[in-house]
Amino acid sequence: MSDSWAPPWPAVVLGAAGALGLGAWSLAATDPPGRLLTGLAALALALGAAFGAFARPRLRADDEGLALRGVSGRRAWPWTRVDAVRAVRMRRMGLPAAYLEVEVRDEGDDGTDRLLVLGRMELGTDPVEVADALQEHRARAGRRRSGQGRSGQGERPDRDEDDQHHDDPPDGEEPGRGA
């Protein structure tokens, strides 16, 4: 099972429409500074819309690892190379914002560390939900590597009657109160 996240299509379409509108405005403008500024804004919106349309999905995860698609292509990391996944909440200009942070190590001799930071617009959904889904994939991959599967083989309960620690009270008694 794999999950993927990408910019929402309505945002991509609005970016393309805004780029067309600003492009037309820059052609109709009579003052050179206005032409330059609206032309640059149209170019920025067009590049953003093109990126949102062609770099899809932006993030993909399965039980093998995760992959990020960007301007330079697609990069993938197995879960053994993912050091941390977290959602960071903060206030930006007085408004609540959340970002997904993923720490990864590249393969190779130098093992370069990277911090991937993705926001709501890049993911198309709440980064906290994406962090939860990535943690689930990562946990399933860890269970599979350690030999624990869905079939129940290799699994053992956290604690049973024979495995009780000496400092723990017997079941049903409160700590600190002996029989």
N, C-alpha and C positions, 0 to 999 in steps of 0.2 A: 504494500500500500504506500502510495506517495502523496504528498501534499505539495501544492505550488501556490505562489502568491505573485501578483503582478499589479501594476497601476490600474485603477478602474477605467474602463472604456469611456465613460462619460467625461472624465477629466482629460483623457487623450483627445477626444473629439472637440471639447471646449478649447483646449490648447491650440489645436489646428485651426479652428474657426477664429480664435483671437489672433493668431499669426496672419491669417488672410486679411482680417480687418485692419490690423496695424500696418500690414504691407500696403494695402490700398490707401490708407491714410498718409503713409510716408510718400507715396507717389503724388498725392493731391496736395501735400503741404507746400507752401510757398517760401518759407524761410529755411535756409540750409541747416541751421542747428536742429530745428524740429524734424526735418527729413532724416537727419543722421540718427537722432534719438529714437524716433519711431521705427526706423529701419532696423536698428540694433535690437530693439524690443521685439520686433516681428521675427527676427532671426533667432533670438533666444527662445521664444515660444515655439517656433517651428522645430528647433533642435530638441527641445523637451518633449514635444508631441511625437516626433519621430523616434526618439529613444523609448518612450512609453509604448509605442506601437510595435517596434521591432525587437526590443530586448525583453521578450516575453517567454516564459515566466521569469520574473526578476530573481526569485528564490525558489528552489525546489528541494525537498527533503524526502528521504525514504529511510529504511532501516540500514542502508549501506553508508549513507553520508548525506552531505548537502552540497548543492551547486548554486553558484551565483552567476547570473548572466549580466554582462556589462558592455561597455563600448568596445573593449578589446577582445570580446569573446566570452566563452564560458569557462569558469574555473570550478573545480570540484575538490572536496576534501572528505576523506572518510571520517567516521566519528572518532577514530583514534587520534586524529589530528585536530579535533575541536576541543579546546581547553575550557571554554566557558560560553554559556548562553544566558543572557539576562535581558530583562526589560527595564529600562531606566525611565522613571517618571520625573518630570520637572515642570517648572512654569517658565514659559517663554513669552515675554511681553505681557505678563499678567494672565496668560491663558494656559491651561493644563496641556502638556504635551508628553508623548511617550515615544521612546526609540528602542529598537532592538539592537543589542550589541552582541556580536559573536566574535570570540577570540579564536583564531585558527593559526596553525603552523603549516607553512608550505613544505612540500617534500624537497629533498635535496640535501646537500652537504651543509648549507648554512642554516636551514630550518627557520627562515624568516617568519617572525610573528606578525600577524595582521589583525587589525581590529575592524570588523565590518560593522558599519552603523547604518541602519535602514529605518526610515520613517514610515508613517501611515500612507503617504502618497505613493511610495515605492512598493509597498506591500499590498495596498488595497484594502487593508483591514487593520484592526487594532494590534499594535506590536506586542501587547501583553498576550493576546491569544496565540500569536505566532510563536512566541517564546515558549508557551505551554506545549504547543504541538511539537516543537523541536525537541523539547525535553522528553516528551513521550517517545519519539523516534530514537533518541539517544539512549534512553533506558531500555527499550526493546533490543537495540543492538548490543548493549552491554549484557543483557540476560542471555542472548543468543551466543555471544562469545564465551560466556562462563559455563555454557552447557545447560542452562535452564531454559526450557521451552514451554510452550503452551500445553504439552501433553502431560505435564506434571512430573516427568522424569527429571531427576536431578534437583528437584525442589525439596526443601525441608522447612518445617515451620521455624519461626524465630526462636521459640522455646517450647519444650514439652516437659513432662514430669521428670524424666530422667536427666534433663539438662539444666535443672534449676541451680542457680548460683547459691553458694553458701551464705552470702550476706542477705539474700532475699528472704522475706518472710514466706511461710507456706501460703498457698492460695487461700484467699478469703480473710486473711489477717492484715491488719494495718501495719505499716512499717513502725518499728520502735516499740511494739507491744508484743511481748512473748506470750506463749500459752501457759 
